[in-house]
Amino acid sequence: MKTKKILLVDDDGLILAHLSNGLKDIGYEVNLAYSGEQALQLANEWQPDLAILEICMPGQSGFETAQSLKYMYIPSIFLSSHTDKAYVKQAVSVGALGYLIKPVEVTGVIPTIETALERAQEIRQLQDTNKRLDGALETGNLVNVVVGMLMERHHLGRQEAFELLRRKARSDRRKVKSIAQDILAAWDTFNQLAAERPQKS
C-alpha cells in the first residue's frame, strides 16, 4: 500500500516537531510548512494526501490556505486552540474533514487522520466518477449534433446516421467522438468559406 503523505502547517516549530516525529514513527510520510504561503508551494510540488493546518498564523490564515488547497483537491484538518462555534463553523464551510484542539497527542489524532484520509479517498473517487460522466455527456452531445447534421444532409434516419459514423470510426480505427469532431470542424470550415464567397452584384 502506498505510504500516505501528510503536510503539517503551523508557525510553532515545537508542535510541528512533536507531531511530525509521532506520525513518522507510525508510518506516515511527513513534510513541514511554517506558513500558509509555504504550505501552498509545498503542496503544489509534493501533492500530499492530507494537510493539517493551524488556523491562526502570520500572513495567510489556515482558513485561506485550506480554501486554496481545496482547489488543488487536497483535503484539510484544522489544528487550533480555539473551541468556539464560530471557528468550527468556518472550518466546516471551507470543507475541513476534522478539527483538532490543542494541545494534541499523536495517539489522539490518529483516528481523526485515518477517518479524514478515508473520506478524502471517497471524495476523490466521486470526483473521478463525475469527470468521467461529464466526459461521456460531452461526447454524447457532440455525437448527437453530428448525427443530426448527417440526418439533414443525407436524408437519413437517426440509427442510419449513427451507424455511418460508427462504420467510419471502425474503418479508421478511431473513436466515434474523434470522427464527429472532424466532421464538425469540416462543416464549420465549409460554412466559413460559404460566408466569405463574393456576393453577385
ZIPE-V46935 format. One record per residue. N is the residue number from 1. PSI is psi in degrees with one decimal (none if undefined). NEAR is the number of other C-alpha atoms within 8 Angstrom. D_FIRST is the distance of its C-alpha to the first C-alpha in Angstrom with 1 decimal. Layout:
N_PSI_NEAR_D_FIRST + N_PSI_NEAR_D_FIRST
//
This chain:
1_139.6_2_0.0 + 2_134.8_3_3.8 + 3_129.5_7_6.4 + 4_140.7_8_8.8 + 5_128.3_12_12.3 + 6_130.2_13_15.4 + 7_119.2_14_18.9 + 8_130.5_13_21.7 + 9_114.8_15_25.1 + 10_145.8_13_28.3 + 11_-1.8_10_31.6 + 12_107.0_7_31.7 + 13_-31.7_8_30.2 + 14_-42.0_6_30.4 + 15_-42.1_8_28.2 + 16_-45.1_12_25.6 + 17_-42.8_8_25.6 + 18_-50.0_8_25.4 + 19_-41.1_10_22.4 + 20_-47.9_12_20.6 + 21_-42.0_8_21.1 + 22_-42.2_9_20.0 + 23_-36.6_12_16.7 + 24_-37.8_10_15.9 + 25_-29.1_7_16.8 + 26_8.5_6_14.2 + 27_1.4_7_11.3 + 28_150.5_11_11.7 + 29_129.6_10_12.9 + 30_140.7_11_16.4 + 31_152.2_9_19.3 + 32_142.4_10_22.9 + 33_142.5_13_25.7 + 34_4.1_11_29.2 + 35_164.1_13_30.4 + 36_-39.3_15_29.6 + 37_-43.9_9_30.7 + 38_-35.8_9_28.4 + 39_-43.0_14_25.5 + 40_-38.3_11_26.1 + 41_-45.4_8_26.4 + 42_-40.3_10_23.1 + 43_-40.4_11_21.3 + 44_-36.6_8_22.8 + 45_-36.3_6_21.7 + 46_-24.1_6_18.3 + 47_67.5_9_17.0 + 48_160.5_11_15.4 + 49_-22.8_11_13.6 + 50_143.6_13_16.3 + 51_136.7_13_19.7 + 52_116.7_12_21.7 + 53_132.6_13_25.3 + 54_141.1_13_28.7 + 55_-50.2_10_31.3 + 56_106.3_7_34.3 + 57_153.3_12_34.1 + 58_144.5_7_36.7 + 59_-129.0_7_36.8 + 60_128.9_10_34.2 + 61_167.5_12_33.3 + 62_-36.7_13_29.9 + 63_-46.1_10_31.0 + 64_-40.1_9_31.9 + 65_-43.4_13_28.7 + 66_-37.9_13_26.6 + 67_-41.5_9_28.8 + 68_-39.8_9_28.1 + 69_-33.3_13_24.3 + 70_-39.2_12_24.5 + 71_-18.4_7_26.0 + 72_6.1_7_23.1 + 73_35.9_7_20.8 + 74_115.3_12_19.4 + 75_161.5_15_19.8 + 76_151.6_15_21.6 + 77_142.9_15_22.5 + 78_147.2_14_26.0 + 79_120.5_12_27.1 + 80_156.6_12_30.9 + 81_-5.4_7_33.9 + 82_131.2_6_35.5 + 83_-1.8_8_35.6 + 84_155.4_6_38.2 + 85_-30.3_6_37.5 + 86_-41.4_6_38.2 + 87_-44.3_9_35.1 + 88_-41.6_10_32.9 + 89_-41.4_8_34.4 + 90_-35.4_9_33.9 + 91_-43.5_12_30.2 + 92_-38.9_9_29.9 + 93_-26.2_7_31.9 + 94_9.3_10_29.5 + 95_22.2_9_26.5 + 96_143.1_13_25.0 + 97_5.2_10_22.3 + 98_161.4_10_23.6 + 99_110.6_11_26.5 + 100_137.8_10_26.5 + 101_127.7_10_29.9 + 102_151.0_7_30.7 + 103_151.8_5_30.9 + 104_148.8_8_27.3 + 105_145.9_7_25.5 + 106_-43.3_9_21.8 + 107_-28.1_5_21.6 + 108_-23.2_7_23.4 + 109_-14.6_10_21.3 + 110_-47.6_8_17.9 + 111_-39.9_7_18.7 + 112_-42.1_8_19.8 + 113_-46.5_10_16.8 + 114_-41.2_8_14.4 + 115_-41.9_8_16.9 + 116_-40.3_13_17.3 + 117_-39.9_10_13.6 + 118_-43.8_8_13.8 + 119_-39.6_9_17.2 + 120_-39.2_10_16.2 + 121_-40.9_8_13.7 + 122_-41.6_8_16.7 + 123_-42.3_8_19.0 + 124_-41.4_9_17.1 + 125_-39.6_8_17.1 + 126_-41.0_8_20.8 + 127_-41.5_8_21.6 + 128_-41.4_8_20.3 + 129_-43.4_8_22.3 + 130_-38.1_8_25.3 + 131_-42.0_8_25.1 + 132_-39.9_8_25.2 + 133_-41.0_8_28.1 + 134_-40.6_8_29.9 + 135_-40.8_8_29.7 + 136_-39.6_8_31.0 + 137_-42.2_8_33.8 + 138_-44.0_8_34.7 + 139_-44.8_9_34.9 + 140_-42.2_8_36.9 + 141_-43.2_8_39.4 + 142_-47.3_11_39.9 + 143_-39.9_11_40.6 + 144_-40.1_8_42.9 + 145_-46.8_8_44.9 + 146_-38.5_11_45.4 + 147_-43.0_12_46.2 + 148_-39.7_10_48.9 + 149_-43.4_8_50.3 + 150_-38.8_11_50.6 + 151_-45.3_12_52.3 + 152_-42.7_8_54.8 + 153_-40.0_7_55.4 + 154_9.4_6_55.8 + 155_50.5_7_56.9 + 156_158.6_10_54.0 + 157_166.1_7_52.4 + 158_-45.7_9_48.9 + 159_-39.4_6_47.4 + 160_-42.7_8_49.5 + 161_-41.7_13_48.3 + 162_-40.5_9_44.6 + 163_-34.7_8_45.2 + 164_-45.0_8_46.8 + 165_-45.4_12_43.8 + 166_-39.2_9_41.5 + 167_-40.5_8_43.7 + 168_-41.0_9_43.8 + 169_-42.6_12_40.0 + 170_-41.8_9_39.8 + 171_-41.2_7_42.6 + 172_-3.7_6_40.9 + 173_49.1_6_37.4 + 174_170.1_9_36.2 + 175_152.0_8_35.0 + 176_-39.3_10_37.6 + 177_-40.9_9_36.6 + 178_-42.0_8_37.3 + 179_-41.9_12_40.7 + 180_-39.6_12_41.5 + 181_-41.0_9_40.7 + 182_-44.2_8_43.1 + 183_-43.2_9_45.8 + 184_-41.1_9_45.6 + 185_-42.7_8_45.8 + 186_-39.0_8_48.8 + 187_-42.2_8_50.4 + 188_-41.1_8_50.0 + 189_-43.6_8_51.6 + 190_-44.9_8_54.4 + 191_-36.4_8_55.2 + 192_-42.5_8_55.2 + 193_-39.3_8_57.6 + 194_-37.5_7_59.8 + 195_-28.5_6_59.9 + 196_-3.7_6_61.1 + 197_132.5_6_63.8 + 198_137.4_4_67.2 + 199_141.4_4_69.3 + 200_137.2_3_72.7 + 201_none_2_75.6
//
